[in-house]
Each structure stands twice: as structure tokens, then as C-alpha cells.
Amino acid sequence: MTRTTAPRRIDFRRIAEAALARAPEIVGRWLPDGHREGSEWVAKNPTRADHRPGSFKVNLRTGRWGDFATDDKGGDLVALAAFVFRLEMGEAARRVAEMCGVDPYV
């Protein structure tokens, strides 16, 4: 009898927490045209023809982000990676985990 192993589950929470600990560095790398305003990173939305920073913001304390011109939003930096790089959430989580040096799986 052949035994199959269950697929490994991605630990999205641990990955998001690891990314949040490095939020200014990560967000600055992903959105290099932006700048810090208090606890937020203000940038152009890289997924559309955004002409100036202002409506696209990332909260560096919580990881929440949004584009108030389009209503695109998310709750953490994994979701931001998926949005910016047009990835599925699982792939975004694995890439962010690798960037942060954490095991992506439970």
C-alpha cells in the first residue's frame, strides 16, 4: 500500500509577521518611488498608470495597504506582494518567506 503525504500548509501569519518586522526595507524595495510619511509608505500604484504618489499607501506598523483611487486593498505584506507582482497568494507567501529567511510551512 502506498502512503501519500498531505500537502504542507503555508503559515501565512508567520510570514506576514516576519515581513512586517522588516516593512520599511521591504516596501522601499518593492515601491522605490515612494517615501515615508509617519507610519505610512506613500507611493505610486505600480499596477496602473499612476502619475504621482498619494492614493497608494502602506501602513508600516500593520501591513495594511490600499489604493484609495481604485479601492484595491489588503491586510498584510504577503497580500501586497501578490498584488504588486501579480502572484497567487501561495506563491507570494513562499517568496516573501524566502526573502525574510523563514520556513513558509506549518
Residue pairs with C-beta under 8 A, 6 or more apart in sequence:
8 105
8 106
9 105
9 106
10 90
10 93
10 94
10 104
10 105
10 106
11 103
11 104
11 105
11 106
12 76
12 78
12 89
12 93
14 102
15 78
15 93
15 96
15 97
15 100
15 102
15 104
16 63
16 76
16 77
16 78
16 96
18 96
18 97
18 100
18 101
18 102
19 26
19 63
19 76
19 77
19 78
19 96
19 99
19 100
20 61
20 62
20 63
20 76
20 77
21 100
22 100
23 41
23 58
23 60
23 61
23 63
23 77
24 36
24 41
24 60
26 77
26 96
26 99
27 34
27 41
27 43
27 58
27 60
27 77
27 80
28 34
28 41
30 46
30 80
30 81
30 84
31 41
31 43
31 44
31 46
31 56
31 58
31 84
33 43
33 44
33 53
34 41
34 42
34 43
34 44
34 53
34 56
35 41
35 42
35 43
35 53
36 42
36 60
39 59
39 60
39 61
40 57
40 58
40 59
40 60
41 57
41 58
41 60
42 53
42 54
42 56
42 57
43 53
43 56
43 57
43 58
44 50
44 51
44 52
44 53
44 56
45 55
45 56
45 67
45 69
45 70
45 72
46 84
47 72
47 83
47 84
47 86
48 67
48 70
50 56
50 69
55 67
55 68
55 69
55 70
56 65
56 66
56 67
56 68
56 69
57 65
57 66
57 68
58 64
58 65
58 77
58 80
59 65
63 75
63 76
63 77
63 80
64 73
64 74
64 75
64 76
65 73
65 74
65 77
65 79
65 80
65 83
66 72
66 73
66 74
67 73
72 83
74 80
74 82
74 83
77 96
78 89
78 92
78 93
78 96
79 89
79 92
81 87
81 92
81 95
81 96
82 88
82 89
82 91
82 92
85 92
85 95
87 95
93 104
94 104
97 103
97 104
98 104
